[in-house]
Amino acid sequence: MTSSLPRFLREAASEQIVITRHGRPTGILVGFSNEDDWLEYRLEHDPRFLERIARARASIQAGRGVRSEDLDAVLEPAKTPGKSRQPTTRRARRAPSKR
């Protein structure tokens, strides 16, 4: 196996390699062609990120989203002469840390 490892790593850059023990899958070798691929993989498999996406989808389904067509109106400052309006933002409350 050790002598085959460099070859497997090269192959894993373009496809996932299933690792078996006694003919049964036990793991998978995932390669990355560059650092961006590695960071993207980590993000896609981060449970905190996945939970955030799930909450955002639920919020949109509940009608608490902003359509992309309406973003200009939401982000544009008021056009009243002499008055400048700062866009209002809501700060998300952080969940207590589980450390």
VEXSE-742810 format. One record per atom (N, C-alpha, C): chain; x, y, z; residue number from 1; residue in three letters; atom name. Coordinates in nm, 2 decimals, always signed. Example, Ala and Ser with C-alpha at 12.3 -4.5 7.8 and 13.67 -1.06 7.14 Angstrom:
- unit | east | north | up | pos | code | site
- A | +1.32 | -0.57 | +0.78 | 1 | ALA | N
- A | +1.23 | -0.45 | +0.78 | 1 | ALA | CA
- A | +1.32 | -0.33 | +0.78 | 1 | ALA | C
- A | +1.28 | -0.22 | +0.71 | 2 | SER | N
- A | +1.37 | -0.11 | +0.71 | 2 | SER | CA
- A | +1.29 | +0.00 | +0.79 | 2 | SER | C
***
This chain:
- unit | east | north | up | pos | code | site
- A | +0.08 | -0.12 | +0.00 | 1 | MET | N
- A | +0.00 | +0.00 | +0.00 | 1 | MET | CA
- A | +0.09 | +0.13 | +0.00 | 1 | MET | C
- A | +0.19 | +0.13 | +0.08 | 2 | THR | N
- A | +0.28 | +0.25 | +0.09 | 2 | THR | CA
- A | +0.33 | +0.29 | -0.04 | 2 | THR | C
- A | +0.38 | +0.19 | -0.12 | 3 | SER | N
- A | +0.43 | +0.22 | -0.25 | 3 | SER | CA
- A | +0.33 | +0.28 | -0.35 | 3 | SER | C
- A | +0.20 | +0.24 | -0.32 | 4 | SER | N
- A | +0.09 | +0.29 | -0.41 | 4 | SER | CA
- A | +0.03 | +0.42 | -0.37 | 4 | SER | C
- A | +0.07 | +0.47 | -0.25 | 5 | LEU | N
- A | +0.01 | +0.59 | -0.20 | 5 | LEU | CA
- A | +0.02 | +0.71 | -0.29 | 5 | LEU | C
- A | +0.14 | +0.74 | -0.34 | 6 | PRO | N
- A | +0.16 | +0.85 | -0.43 | 6 | PRO | CA
- A | +0.07 | +0.85 | -0.55 | 6 | PRO | C
- A | +0.05 | +0.72 | -0.61 | 7 | ARG | N
- A | -0.04 | +0.71 | -0.72 | 7 | ARG | CA
- A | -0.18 | +0.73 | -0.68 | 7 | ARG | C
- A | -0.22 | +0.68 | -0.57 | 8 | PHE | N
- A | -0.36 | +0.70 | -0.52 | 8 | PHE | CA
- A | -0.39 | +0.85 | -0.50 | 8 | PHE | C
- A | -0.29 | +0.92 | -0.44 | 9 | LEU | N
- A | -0.31 | +1.07 | -0.42 | 9 | LEU | CA
- A | -0.32 | +1.14 | -0.55 | 9 | LEU | C
- A | -0.24 | +1.10 | -0.65 | 10 | ARG | N
- A | -0.26 | +1.17 | -0.78 | 10 | ARG | CA
- A | -0.40 | +1.14 | -0.84 | 10 | ARG | C
- A | -0.44 | +1.02 | -0.83 | 11 | GLU | N
- A | -0.57 | +0.98 | -0.89 | 11 | GLU | CA
- A | -0.68 | +1.05 | -0.81 | 11 | GLU | C
- A | -0.67 | +1.07 | -0.68 | 12 | ALA | N
- A | -0.77 | +1.13 | -0.60 | 12 | ALA | CA
- A | -0.79 | +1.28 | -0.63 | 12 | ALA | C
- A | -0.69 | +1.34 | -0.70 | 13 | ALA | N
- A | -0.71 | +1.48 | -0.74 | 13 | ALA | CA
- A | -0.82 | +1.50 | -0.84 | 13 | ALA | C
- A | -0.85 | +1.39 | -0.91 | 14 | SER | N
- A | -0.95 | +1.40 | -1.02 | 14 | SER | CA
- A | -1.08 | +1.31 | -0.99 | 14 | SER | C
- A | -1.07 | +1.22 | -0.90 | 15 | GLU | N
- A | -1.18 | +1.14 | -0.86 | 15 | GLU | CA
- A | -1.17 | +1.08 | -0.72 | 15 | GLU | C
- A | -1.28 | +1.05 | -0.66 | 16 | GLN | N
- A | -1.28 | +1.00 | -0.52 | 16 | GLN | CA
- A | -1.24 | +0.85 | -0.53 | 16 | GLN | C
- A | -1.16 | +0.80 | -0.44 | 17 | ILE | N
- A | -1.12 | +0.66 | -0.43 | 17 | ILE | CA
- A | -1.18 | +0.60 | -0.31 | 17 | ILE | C
- A | -1.25 | +0.49 | -0.33 | 18 | VAL | N
- A | -1.31 | +0.41 | -0.22 | 18 | VAL | CA
- A | -1.21 | +0.32 | -0.17 | 18 | VAL | C
- A | -1.19 | +0.32 | -0.04 | 19 | ILE | N
- A | -1.10 | +0.23 | +0.03 | 19 | ILE | CA
- A | -1.18 | +0.12 | +0.09 | 19 | ILE | C
- A | -1.13 | +0.00 | +0.07 | 20 | THR | N
- A | -1.21 | -0.12 | +0.12 | 20 | THR | CA
- A | -1.12 | -0.20 | +0.21 | 20 | THR | C
- A | -1.18 | -0.28 | +0.29 | 21 | ARG | N
- A | -1.12 | -0.38 | +0.38 | 21 | ARG | CA
- A | -1.19 | -0.51 | +0.36 | 21 | ARG | C
- A | -1.13 | -0.61 | +0.31 | 22 | HIS | N
- A | -1.19 | -0.74 | +0.29 | 22 | HIS | CA
- A | -1.31 | -0.72 | +0.19 | 22 | HIS | C
- A | -1.30 | -0.63 | +0.09 | 23 | GLY | N
- A | -1.40 | -0.62 | -0.01 | 23 | GLY | CA
- A | -1.51 | -0.53 | +0.03 | 23 | GLY | C
- A | -1.51 | -0.47 | +0.16 | 24 | ARG | N
- A | -1.62 | -0.38 | +0.20 | 24 | ARG | CA
- A | -1.57 | -0.24 | +0.22 | 24 | ARG | C
- A | -1.65 | -0.14 | +0.17 | 25 | PRO | N
- A | -1.60 | +0.00 | +0.18 | 25 | PRO | CA
- A | -1.58 | +0.04 | +0.33 | 25 | PRO | C
- A | -1.47 | +0.10 | +0.35 | 26 | THR | N
- A | -1.44 | +0.15 | +0.49 | 26 | THR | CA
- A | -1.41 | +0.30 | +0.49 | 26 | THR | C
- A | -1.38 | +0.35 | +0.38 | 27 | GLY | N
- A | -1.35 | +0.50 | +0.37 | 27 | GLY | CA
- A | -1.34 | +0.55 | +0.23 | 27 | GLY | C
- A | -1.31 | +0.67 | +0.22 | 28 | ILE | N
- A | -1.30 | +0.73 | +0.09 | 28 | ILE | CA
- A | -1.18 | +0.83 | +0.09 | 28 | ILE | C
- A | -1.10 | +0.83 | -0.02 | 29 | LEU | N
- A | -0.99 | +0.93 | -0.03 | 29 | LEU | CA
- A | -1.04 | +1.03 | -0.13 | 29 | LEU | C
- A | -1.04 | +1.16 | -0.08 | 30 | VAL | N
- A | -1.08 | +1.27 | -0.16 | 30 | VAL | CA
- A | -0.96 | +1.36 | -0.18 | 30 | VAL | C
- A | -0.93 | +1.39 | -0.30 | 31 | GLY | N
- A | -0.81 | +1.47 | -0.33 | 31 | GLY | CA
- A | -0.86 | +1.61 | -0.37 | 31 | GLY | C
- A | -0.77 | +1.70 | -0.37 | 32 | PHE | N
- A | -0.80 | +1.84 | -0.41 | 32 | PHE | CA
- A | -0.69 | +1.89 | -0.50 | 32 | PHE | C
- A | -0.74 | +1.96 | -0.61 | 33 | SER | N
- A | -0.64 | +2.00 | -0.71 | 33 | SER | CA
- A | -0.57 | +2.13 | -0.67 | 33 | SER | C
- A | -0.64 | +2.21 | -0.57 | 34 | ASN | N
- A | -0.58 | +2.33 | -0.52 | 34 | ASN | CA
- A | -0.64 | +2.36 | -0.39 | 34 | ASN | C
- A | -0.59 | +2.47 | -0.32 | 35 | GLU | N
- A | -0.63 | +2.50 | -0.19 | 35 | GLU | CA
- A | -0.78 | +2.55 | -0.18 | 35 | GLU | C
- A | -0.82 | +2.61 | -0.29 | 36 | ASP | N
- A | -0.96 | +2.66 | -0.30 | 36 | ASP | CA
- A | -1.06 | +2.54 | -0.29 | 36 | ASP | C
- A | -1.02 | +2.43 | -0.36 | 37 | ASP | N
- A | -1.11 | +2.31 | -0.35 | 37 | ASP | CA
- A | -1.11 | +2.25 | -0.21 | 37 | ASP | C
- A | -1.00 | +2.26 | -0.14 | 38 | TRP | N
- A | -0.99 | +2.21 | +0.00 | 38 | TRP | CA
- A | -1.08 | +2.29 | +0.09 | 38 | TRP | C
- A | -1.07 | +2.43 | +0.08 | 39 | LEU | N
- A | -1.15 | +2.52 | +0.16 | 39 | LEU | CA
- A | -1.30 | +2.50 | +0.13 | 39 | LEU | C
- A | -1.34 | +2.48 | +0.00 | 40 | GLU | N
- A | -1.47 | +2.46 | -0.04 | 40 | GLU | CA
- A | -1.53 | +2.33 | +0.02 | 40 | GLU | C
- A | -1.45 | +2.22 | +0.02 | 41 | TYR | N
- A | -1.49 | +2.09 | +0.08 | 41 | TYR | CA
- A | -1.51 | +2.11 | +0.23 | 41 | TYR | C
- A | -1.42 | +2.18 | +0.30 | 42 | ARG | N
- A | -1.44 | +2.20 | +0.44 | 42 | ARG | CA
- A | -1.57 | +2.27 | +0.47 | 42 | ARG | C
- A | -1.59 | +2.38 | +0.39 | 43 | LEU | N
- A | -1.72 | +2.46 | +0.42 | 43 | LEU | CA
- A | -1.84 | +2.37 | +0.39 | 43 | LEU | C
- A | -1.84 | +2.30 | +0.28 | 44 | GLU | N
- A | -1.96 | +2.21 | +0.25 | 44 | GLU | CA
- A | -1.99 | +2.11 | +0.35 | 44 | GLU | C
- A | -1.89 | +2.07 | +0.43 | 45 | HIS | N
- A | -1.91 | +1.96 | +0.53 | 45 | HIS | CA
- A | -1.90 | +2.01 | +0.67 | 45 | HIS | C
- A | -1.91 | +2.14 | +0.69 | 46 | ASP | N
- A | -1.90 | +2.20 | +0.83 | 46 | ASP | CA
- A | -2.05 | +2.20 | +0.88 | 46 | ASP | C
- A | -2.08 | +2.13 | +0.99 | 47 | PRO | N
- A | -2.21 | +2.13 | +1.04 | 47 | PRO | CA
- A | -2.27 | +2.26 | +1.08 | 47 | PRO | C
- A | -2.18 | +2.36 | +1.12 | 48 | ARG | N
- A | -2.23 | +2.49 | +1.16 | 48 | ARG | CA
- A | -2.28 | +2.56 | +1.03 | 48 | ARG | C
- A | -2.21 | +2.55 | +0.92 | 49 | PHE | N
- A | -2.25 | +2.61 | +0.79 | 49 | PHE | CA
- A | -2.38 | +2.55 | +0.74 | 49 | PHE | C
- A | -2.38 | +2.42 | +0.75 | 50 | LEU | N
- A | -2.50 | +2.35 | +0.70 | 50 | LEU | CA
- A | -2.63 | +2.39 | +0.78 | 50 | LEU | C
- A | -2.61 | +2.41 | +0.91 | 51 | GLU | N
- A | -2.72 | +2.45 | +0.99 | 51 | GLU | CA
- A | -2.76 | +2.59 | +0.96 | 51 | GLU | C
- A | -2.67 | +2.68 | +0.93 | 52 | ARG | N
- A | -2.70 | +2.82 | +0.89 | 52 | ARG | CA
- A | -2.78 | +2.82 | +0.76 | 52 | ARG | C
- A | -2.74 | +2.74 | +0.67 | 53 | ILE | N
- A | -2.81 | +2.73 | +0.54 | 53 | ILE | CA
- A | -2.95 | +2.68 | +0.56 | 53 | ILE | C
- A | -2.97 | +2.58 | +0.65 | 54 | ALA | N
- A | -3.10 | +2.53 | +0.68 | 54 | ALA | CA
- A | -3.19 | +2.63 | +0.74 | 54 | ALA | C
- A | -3.13 | +2.71 | +0.83 | 55 | ARG | N
- A | -3.21 | +2.82 | +0.90 | 55 | ARG | CA
- A | -3.25 | +2.93 | +0.79 | 55 | ARG | C
- A | -3.16 | +2.96 | +0.70 | 56 | ALA | N
- A | -3.19 | +3.06 | +0.60 | 56 | ALA | CA
- A | -3.30 | +3.01 | +0.51 | 56 | ALA | C
- A | -3.29 | +2.88 | +0.47 | 57 | ARG | N
- A | -3.40 | +2.83 | +0.38 | 57 | ARG | CA
- A | -3.53 | +2.83 | +0.45 | 57 | ARG | C
- A | -3.53 | +2.79 | +0.58 | 58 | ALA | N
- A | -3.66 | +2.80 | +0.65 | 58 | ALA | CA
- A | -3.71 | +2.94 | +0.66 | 58 | ALA | C
- A | -3.63 | +3.03 | +0.68 | 59 | SER | N
- A | -3.67 | +3.17 | +0.69 | 59 | SER | CA
- A | -3.73 | +3.22 | +0.56 | 59 | SER | C
- A | -3.67 | +3.18 | +0.45 | 60 | ILE | N
- A | -3.72 | +3.22 | +0.32 | 60 | ILE | CA
- A | -3.86 | +3.15 | +0.30 | 60 | ILE | C
- A | -3.87 | +3.03 | +0.33 | 61 | GLN | N
- A | -4.00 | +2.96 | +0.31 | 61 | GLN | CA
- A | -4.11 | +3.02 | +0.40 | 61 | GLN | C
- A | -4.07 | +3.08 | +0.51 | 62 | ALA | N
- A | -4.16 | +3.14 | +0.60 | 62 | ALA | CA
- A | -4.20 | +3.28 | +0.56 | 62 | ALA | C
- A | -4.14 | +3.33 | +0.44 | 63 | GLY | N
- A | -4.17 | +3.46 | +0.39 | 63 | GLY | CA
- A | -4.09 | +3.57 | +0.45 | 63 | GLY | C
- A | -3.98 | +3.54 | +0.52 | 64 | ARG | N
- A | -3.90 | +3.65 | +0.58 | 64 | ARG | CA
- A | -3.77 | +3.68 | +0.50 | 64 | ARG | C
- A | -3.78 | +3.66 | +0.37 | 65 | GLY | N
- A | -3.66 | +3.69 | +0.28 | 65 | GLY | CA
- A | -3.68 | +3.81 | +0.20 | 65 | GLY | C
- A | -3.58 | +3.85 | +0.13 | 66 | VAL | N
- A | -3.59 | +3.97 | +0.03 | 66 | VAL | CA
- A | -3.56 | +3.91 | -0.11 | 66 | VAL | C
- A | -3.65 | +3.94 | -0.20 | 67 | ARG | N
- A | -3.62 | +3.89 | -0.34 | 67 | ARG | CA
- A | -3.50 | +3.97 | -0.40 | 67 | ARG | C
- A | -3.43 | +3.90 | -0.48 | 68 | SER | N
- A | -3.31 | +3.97 | -0.54 | 68 | SER | CA
- A | -3.35 | +4.09 | -0.62 | 68 | SER | C
- A | -3.47 | +4.08 | -0.68 | 69 | GLU | N
- A | -3.52 | +4.20 | -0.76 | 69 | GLU | CA
- A | -3.54 | +4.32 | -0.67 | 69 | GLU | C
- A | -3.57 | +4.30 | -0.54 | 70 | ASP | N
- A | -3.59 | +4.41 | -0.45 | 70 | ASP | CA
- A | -3.47 | +4.46 | -0.37 | 70 | ASP | C
- A | -3.36 | +4.40 | -0.40 | 71 | LEU | N
- A | -3.24 | +4.44 | -0.32 | 71 | LEU | CA
- A | -3.20 | +4.58 | -0.34 | 71 | LEU | C
- A | -3.20 | +4.64 | -0.46 | 72 | ASP | N
- A | -3.17 | +4.77 | -0.49 | 72 | ASP | CA
- A | -3.25 | +4.87 | -0.40 | 72 | ASP | C
- A | -3.38 | +4.85 | -0.39 | 73 | ALA | N
- A | -3.46 | +4.94 | -0.31 | 73 | ALA | CA
- A | -3.43 | +4.93 | -0.16 | 73 | ALA | C
- A | -3.39 | +4.81 | -0.12 | 74 | VAL | N
- A | -3.36 | +4.79 | +0.02 | 74 | VAL | CA
- A | -3.22 | +4.85 | +0.06 | 74 | VAL | C
- A | -3.13 | +4.84 | -0.03 | 75 | LEU | N
- A | -2.99 | +4.88 | +0.00 | 75 | LEU | CA
- A | -2.97 | +5.03 | -0.04 | 75 | LEU | C
- A | -3.05 | +5.09 | -0.12 | 76 | GLU | N
- A | -3.04 | +5.23 | -0.16 | 76 | GLU | CA
- A | -3.07 | +5.32 | -0.05 | 76 | GLU | C
- A | -2.98 | +5.42 | -0.03 | 77 | PRO | N
- A | -3.01 | +5.52 | +0.08 | 77 | PRO | CA
- A | -3.13 | +5.61 | +0.03 | 77 | PRO | C
- A | -3.19 | +5.67 | +0.13 | 78 | ALA | N
- A | -3.31 | +5.76 | +0.10 | 78 | ALA | CA
- A | -3.26 | +5.87 | +0.01 | 78 | ALA | C
- A | -3.35 | +5.92 | -0.08 | 79 | LYS | N
- A | -3.31 | +6.02 | -0.18 | 79 | LYS | CA
- A | -3.37 | +6.16 | -0.13 | 79 | LYS | C
- A | -3.39 | +6.17 | +0.00 | 80 | THR | N
- A | -3.44 | +6.30 | +0.04 | 80 | THR | CA
- A | -3.32 | +6.40 | +0.05 | 80 | THR | C
- A | -3.34 | +6.52 | -0.01 | 81 | PRO | N
- A | -3.22 | +6.61 | -0.01 | 81 | PRO | CA
- A | -3.19 | +6.66 | +0.13 | 81 | PRO | C
- A | -3.06 | +6.67 | +0.16 | 82 | GLY | N
- A | -3.02 | +6.72 | +0.29 | 82 | GLY | CA
- A | -3.02 | +6.61 | +0.40 | 82 | GLY | C
- A | -3.08 | +6.50 | +0.38 | 83 | LYS | N
- A | -3.08 | +6.40 | +0.48 | 83 | LYS | CA
- A | -3.01 | +6.27 | +0.43 | 83 | LYS | C
- A | -2.92 | +6.22 | +0.51 | 84 | SER | N
- A | -2.86 | +6.10 | +0.47 | 84 | SER | CA
- A | -2.92 | +5.99 | +0.57 | 84 | SER | C
- A | -2.94 | +5.88 | +0.51 | 85 | ARG | N
- A | -3.00 | +5.77 | +0.59 | 85 | ARG | CA
- A | -2.91 | +5.65 | +0.58 | 85 | ARG | C
- A | -2.87 | +5.60 | +0.70 | 86 | GLN | N
- A | -2.79 | +5.48 | +0.70 | 86 | GLN | CA
- A | -2.88 | +5.36 | +0.69 | 86 | GLN | C
- A | -2.84 | +5.26 | +0.61 | 87 | PRO | N
- A | -2.92 | +5.14 | +0.60 | 87 | PRO | CA
- A | -2.92 | +5.07 | +0.74 | 87 | PRO | C
- A | -3.04 | +5.03 | +0.77 | 88 | THR | N
- A | -3.05 | +4.96 | +0.90 | 88 | THR | CA
- A | -3.02 | +4.81 | +0.88 | 88 | THR | C
- A | -2.95 | +4.76 | +0.98 | 89 | THR | N
- A | -2.92 | +4.62 | +0.97 | 89 | THR | CA
- A | -2.96 | +4.56 | +1.11 | 89 | THR | C
- A | -3.00 | +4.43 | +1.10 | 90 | ARG | N
- A | -3.03 | +4.36 | +1.22 | 90 | ARG | CA
- A | -2.91 | +4.27 | +1.26 | 90 | ARG | C
- A | -2.87 | +4.27 | +1.38 | 91 | ARG | N
- A | -2.76 | +4.19 | +1.42 | 91 | ARG | CA
- A | -2.82 | +4.06 | +1.47 | 91 | ARG | C
- A | -2.76 | +3.95 | +1.42 | 92 | ALA | N
- A | -2.81 | +3.82 | +1.46 | 92 | ALA | CA
- A | -2.76 | +3.79 | +1.60 | 92 | ALA | C
- A | -2.85 | +3.73 | +1.68 | 93 | ARG | N
- A | -2.81 | +3.69 | +1.81 | 93 | ARG | CA
- A | -2.73 | +3.56 | +1.80 | 93 | ARG | C
- A | -2.62 | +3.56 | +1.88 | 94 | ARG | N
- A | -2.54 | +3.44 | +1.87 | 94 | ARG | CA
- A | -2.59 | +3.33 | +1.97 | 94 | ARG | C
- A | -2.59 | +3.21 | +1.93 | 95 | ALA | N
- A | -2.62 | +3.10 | +2.02 | 95 | ALA | CA
- A | -2.51 | +3.08 | +2.12 | 95 | ALA | C
- A | -2.54 | +3.04 | +2.24 | 96 | PRO | N
- A | -2.44 | +3.02 | +2.34 | 96 | PRO | CA
- A | -2.34 | +2.92 | +2.29 | 96 | PRO | C
- A | -2.21 | +2.94 | +2.32 | 97 | SER | N
- A | -2.11 | +2.84 | +2.28 | 97 | SER | CA
- A | -2.12 | +2.71 | +2.36 | 97 | SER | C
- A | -2.10 | +2.60 | +2.29 | 98 | LYS | N
- A | -2.11 | +2.47 | +2.35 | 98 | LYS | CA
- A | -1.97 | +2.42 | +2.40 | 98 | LYS | C
- A | -1.88 | +2.51 | +2.42 | 99 | ARG | N
- A | -1.74 | +2.47 | +2.46 | 99 | ARG | CA
- A | -1.74 | +2.44 | +2.61 | 99 | ARG | C
***
